[in-house]
Each structure stands twice: as C-alpha cells, then as structure tokens.
C-alpha cells in the first residue's frame, strides 16, 4: 500500500469502525447533532495539567501558508512533493467551523478531514495526519487573541487570512513521521492509533500565546447547551451511513422514531420548481440562544435539511450571526462570486477519495437579508446552484431569543 490516499482511506474506514468517540462541543456548548464515529487523525490528544503562565519571545518561526507544498523527496508512503490546501467551512448541522485539507499532485488528488472541533478555547480546532515516512502538514485554528503557539521548544507565529473566519487565526507547520505529535491541555486521551503507537510521554503540549508572549489559559467548555432541537426524518429517507460527522440519517437510539415532517422553528425552508429534490431529514430550532462571551466570528445554524437530488446528497442550512442574530453574518471564508451570478459565492474544497463514501464538500451560498442560505455537497457547483435557486427561506425570525437571554 504505497499511495498516501490508500493509507488515508484505510485510516478513515478503520476509525469509523472503532467505537464512537464523545461528540465534540461547539465552541460555546454541546453540538446539537448526536454523536457519530469521528476519524481524528492526530498523533495524540491527551489530558494535561494547566500550563503555568510565562513570558516567552514571539521571535519564533512564521506559520507555513494555508496553501503550499510538502517538503522532501518524493517517495512511497510519503506526502513529500504534494501540494496542500487548508480550508475552513461551516458545519451546517453542527454550528461550528470545520477545517479540511486537500493534498494533490499531478495525476492524483485526495481529501482529508481535519480533527474533530475541540471543546476548548482559544484553540478550537486542530488537524493533521502522520504518514509512515517524511513530513505532513498539521494546523491549529485559534481565536483572534492568539498571536503564536508554543509546541515544546518551537514557537510558531499565527497568521490571519481571508480564507479563515473573520478575526480568527491559524498556525500551520510540518510534522515528522518519527515525531511525537503534540498534546492539548484539558482533553482526555484518545485510543492508541496503529500497531505501534508513539509512547505517551515526552510529548509537547500546544500552548496559545498572546501578543506579548504570555501563555493564554486554555479552557474546556462545558457549555449550557442550546435550545431543544426538533429533529425529523422522512419515512422514505435514504439510510446510507457516512463515516464522517454531520452526514447520515439521524439516530437517537433503539425505539426512537423521529417525526416525519419539519416542525415549526425560527427559520424554515421551502422549495419550488425542482420536483426531483427530496427532503430526507433535518433540524429546526424553536428559539435562538446567541453567545456574546466568545472572541472571533461565531455563527448558528437555525435550520438544516438534508436533500437528495438524482442520487446525490446535499445539505442546506440558514446561517445567522452567533453573537447578534439580527446582524449581518460575515463572509463564507475563502468563497468567491461565481461567473455570471454575482449574488452567489462558492468555495470548492474537494471530494472524499473513496468511491464507496464519495461525497463532495463544496459550499455554495447566497445572502438573504442578514443571513446566508448555504448548500453543501451534491455532484458539483452546477447542482448546488440549481438547488439554491429552488430553495427559499419561508420564515426567518432572528429576534426570537430564548427566555434565558444569551449564553
């Protein structure tokens, strides 16, 4: 097995077959969608004590760019010579930012999902995968207050980019096949990976640093949760299961029977002019619980629906500003207007590299008032535009807040 994407495919499927890990939390609370198996492709995520504060220099190395090439000589079982691109897209059902990476080289390409979003702040996402040989790319997504991260003796300055959520930052760096990986403060240990997992000692911890080099305390968010979610599923819903979170028929345990039609909510979707588009399942919210205690851009998904069109799954959602639902939500990171349709933006990300689990993760959206109407998946851009044109927001009440106020 020499092709790196064969290795990725085996790793993803193997991880999907293992016991499900605990569901990740939103940056401010628990995810609404029930837990599914998650492929976390990091060397280690283990619990550590709180880091002692200290002042260090921010004269460390600059972050690698969000798109570049993996160094080294091209060899089997190695990503050397591959081009990589890191993207951040909204998780339409979960209500969190999801990072991805695409590795490509002439004649082949592949798609890798980043690690599960973290229930921590100011670091809220990490991603990476260790290959048998050479180097690979790892990355950390942080809030706007983080100007560098320290990993053992390395200090890596973070960068900002239009391809990141407004205000957020990232540190991108190379990791070695023989390296120990890194730890994250406050997180429980994951199960050992591979036949010969690295020893769980002498592994550096990621520490976020502010502008002056002071260590920023890492908080594990327990969250108070959001409003109860009305989940429904059509009687004829396609029951194919996907090995990645956020996709697949809702599951609530033995004996659970979901309602068969969408319930009333603060946001509702309607469709017209595309009879082949079939709604499969989805969620609605009875009210909105905004959050004001987080730095960086937040969004909330007030309604999401999974559709099928000519055998292709597509997910649609309405996204609002998570801090002030009645205000204008910022741009979709990295998305650009499509030719001839300046009202629609698109972010092409790639497709899962296995025909068995093939699914496109591109994101196409248009503004409706202060919200975004977003479609993800399908056979490609043309189909997503077709679905966007057939959908409309039949109800949008961003001011219907929870009686408890903000979270």
N, C-alpha and C positions, 0 to 999 in steps of 0.2 A: 504494500500500500504506500505508494510514493507521492501521489498527488496530494498537496495540502488540503484540498477541498474534500477528498475522500476521507481524510482524517477528521475534518470538521464535521462531515456528515455523520460519521460513526459516533463522534463525541456527542453530538446533539441528540441522536436517537438513543444512545446509551443513557444519557442524562434523563431523557424523557421517560425511560423505563424504570428509573430508580424511584424510590419513594419521593413523594412531593415534598418540597421544602416549604417552610412557612411563607404565607403570602407577604410580599413586600408592602410597606406602607407608603401612603402618599407622603410628600414632604411635610404635610401637616396632619396626617391621620392615616387610618387604615384604608386600603383600597376597597372599593365597593364590590368589585367582581370577585367571586370566590377563587380560592387558590387552585392553581394548576401546576403541574411539574414545570420547573424552570431550569434551563441549562445555564448555569453560572460558570463561565469559562475563565475563572481566575485561579491563580496558583494557590491562594489561601485567603480565607476570611475568618479570623478568629477573634475571640474576645480578648481585650487587653484592658489594663487599668487606665485611669485617666492620666493624660500626659501632663507632666509638670511644665508650667509656663516658663519660657525662657526667651531671651532675645538673641537672634542669630542674624547673620548678614543675608541680604537678599541679592548678593552678587553672584548667585549660583547661575547655572546654565539656563538659557531660554528654553521655553517649551518647543518641541517639534511642531511643525504646522499641522493643521487639521486634515491636510491632504499632502501626500508626499510619497517617497519610495523607501522600502525597507533595505537597509544596507547589507552588504555581504555578497559573496559569490553564489551564483545560482547553483543549487544542489537539491537532490531528493530530500523529502521530509523537511523542507525549509521554505520560508516565505521570502528569502533574500531575492531582491530584484522585482518583487511585486509592488505595484502601486496601491496605495491605500487611501481611502476617503472616509472620514468620520462624519456622520450626520446625526442630527437631533430632531426627532419628530414627536408630536403629541400622541400619547396613548389615548385613543378616543374613548375607550371604555373605562380605563383606569383613572384618568385625570392626572397624569404625571408626564414629565418629559422622558422620552426613551431614546437612548443613544444606540447607534448601529455603526458597523464598519463594513466597507466593501474592499476586498482585496482583488486586484485584477492584474492580468498580464496578457500580452497578445496571444490570442488563441484560447484563452480560458478566463473565467471570472467566477467569483464566489461571493456569498453573502453571509455575514456573521452577525448575530445579535450580541449586543453588549450584555454585561452582567445585569441582574435584576436591579431596579431602582432601590436605593438604600433608605432605610428609615432613619437617616441621620442628617444632620445639618452642622456646618455649612457644606460638607461634601455630600452630594445627593445621588451620585451615580459613578460607577467605575466600570471599565470594560477591558478586555484583553484575553488572549489565549496563548499558552506556551506550546511551541512546537518542539518536536524531537531534536531539531538542530537549528542553529543560527539564532536570529533575533526575530521578535514580533513586536507589535505595537500595543501599548497599554495607554489608557487615558483616564482622567479624573475630571468630573464635572463639579463645579463649585458655585456657591453664591458670589455676589459681587464684592464681598468684603475680603475674599481670599486673593492675595497677590502672589503667593507662592505655596508650594507644598514641599515638605521635607520628608524624604524617604531614606532612612538610615543616614548616611553621610552626604546624600545628594540633596541639593536644594534646586527646585525647578520652578522658574517663574511662570505664572499663569498668563494666558492671553485672552483677549476678547475678540469677538468675530461676529459679523452679520449672520453667520450660519449657526450661532448659538442663541438661546432665548435672551431677550433684551436684559442686559445687565450681568448675565451670568458669565463665568469664565471657565477655562479648561487648561489642564496640563497634559501634554502628550509626550510620551517618552518610550524608548525601546527597552524591552526586557529580553533576557537571555534564556535559552533553553536550560542552562545549568544554574540559573539564578534562583533565589529562594522565593521570589514573589514578594508580596507585602501584606500587611495586616491593616485592619481598620478598627479604630477604637470603638469598643462597646458592642461589637457584633459577635454572635455565637459562632462556634466553629462549624464549618461545613463538613460533609463526609469526605473521606480521603478520595483522591482522584487518581485513576490509573493503577497499574500494577506496582509501581514503585513511587508512591507519593513522596514529596520532599519532607524531610524531618521538620516537625513543628517547633523549631527552636532557632534562635538567632535570625529570625525573620523581621525585617524592619517594619515599623508602623508608619502609615501616612499621617502626617501632621499638617493641618492647614495653618498658614501664617498670614498675618495682616501686613499692612504696608510697611510697618516698622520692623517686621521680623518677629513679632510677638506671636506665640502659639495661640490660636483661637480654640477655645474649648469645643469639643465635639459632643453634640447632644443626640441621644437616641430619642426619637419622637414617639411617645406613647399615644398621643392624639386622643381626641374626644370623639372622633368619628364624625361622619356626616349624617344627613337625613336618611331615613329608611328608603331603600331603593325599590321601585316597582319593576320587577323582572317578569318578562312574558316570553312565551315561545309558541310559534305557530304549530298547529297539530301535525303539519307535514314538513316540519323543519328538517333540513339535511343534518344528519347526526355525525358527519365525519369529524373526527377529533384532530386538532392540530397540536404539535408538540411544543408550541411556544405560547406564552401567556397572552391573554386578550383575545384569543380566537377559539372557536368551538362552541358547541351548544351549552347553555348554562346548566349547571349541576348543583343541586342543593342536598344531595344525599338520598338514601333509599326512601321510597314512599313520597318524595316531593313531586308535586305536579304544578308546573308553572301555569299562570293564566295564559290564555291563548291570544289575547289582544293587548295592545298597549294601553296602559292606564293613564289617567289624567296627570299632567305634570306642568311645571313652569315653562317647559319647552316641548313642542310637539312637531312632528314631521308629517308631511303629506306628499303623495306622489301623483303624477298625471302624465299621460301621453307615452308611457312605456310599459305596456301590459306584461312584457316578459320579465320585468323586475319584480321579484317576490321577496317580501319581508319575512325573515326567518325567526329572529328573536331580538331582544333589546332591553333597554332600561330607560325609565323615566324617573325624574325627581319631583317630589311633591312641593319642595321648597328649596331655597338656596342657603347655604351656610358659607359666607365669604370668610376669608382669612386675611388679617392685617398684620400678623406678627412674623412674617417671613420676608427676607430680603430677596430681590430678584423677581423676575416675572413668574406669576402663577396663573393657571387657567383652570376652569372647571368645565366638565362635560355635562351639560344639563339634560341631554337626551342622546342616546346612541342606539343605532339599529344595524343589524347585520342583514344584508340583502344577498340574493343570488340572481345573476343575470347570465343566461346561456352557460351555466355550469361554473361561473366564476364567482367567488365570494367577494363582496365589497362591504365595507363598514362605513356608515355615515354618522356624523355627530354634529351637534351645535356647541361651539366653544365660546365661553364668556370669560371676561377678566376675573381672576380668582380673588383679587383684592377688592375691586369695586365692580360688581357685575354689570352695572349700568354704564360703565365707561368703555372706551374703545380698547379692545384687546390688541396687543402688539402684533407685528407681522409673524407669519409662519417662518421659522428660521431657515434661511437659505432658499426659500421659494421665490420663483421669478414669474412674471406675467408670461402667458403663452402667446405665440404669434397669432394675431387676428382676434384675440379675446383678452383685451387688457383688464377686463373685470375678473379674470380667473388667474390664479397663480398655481404653479406646480413645483413639486420637489421630487425628482426621480431619485430613488435610492437603490433599487436592485431587486433581485428575486432570490428566494431561498434556493440553494444549488441542488436540491434533490427533486426529481420528478414526482416522487411519492408524496412530498409535502410542498409541492410547488405553490408559491403564492407571492404575488407582487406586493411590495410595501410602499410604493409610491404614494404621495399625498397631493391631492388637488383640492383647491378651496376657493371660495369667493366670499366677499364680505356681504353681510345682510345687516344693515344698521350698524350697531356696535359689535356684532358677533361675527364669527366665522362659521360658515356651513362647509364642512370638510368631508371628503370621500377618500378612502384609502383602499388600495388593493386592486382587484379586477385584472383584466388582461393587459392594461396599459393606460396611457393618458387618454386616448380617444374614448375608451369605455367610461373612464371616470368623469370626463366632461359630459358624456351622454347622460350619466346618472345625475350629475349635478344639475343639469338642465331640466331633469324630470322631477326633482325634489323642490319642495318649498317649506319654509318654516310657517306652519299654520298657527302656532302660538308661541309667543316669546314674552315672558314676564320676569325680567331680571330683578325686579324690585320685590318679589315675593320671598322675603327672607324668613329664616327660622325665628321663632319666638324668643330663642335664647340669644339672638344677636349674632355677633361674629365669633369665630373660633380662633 
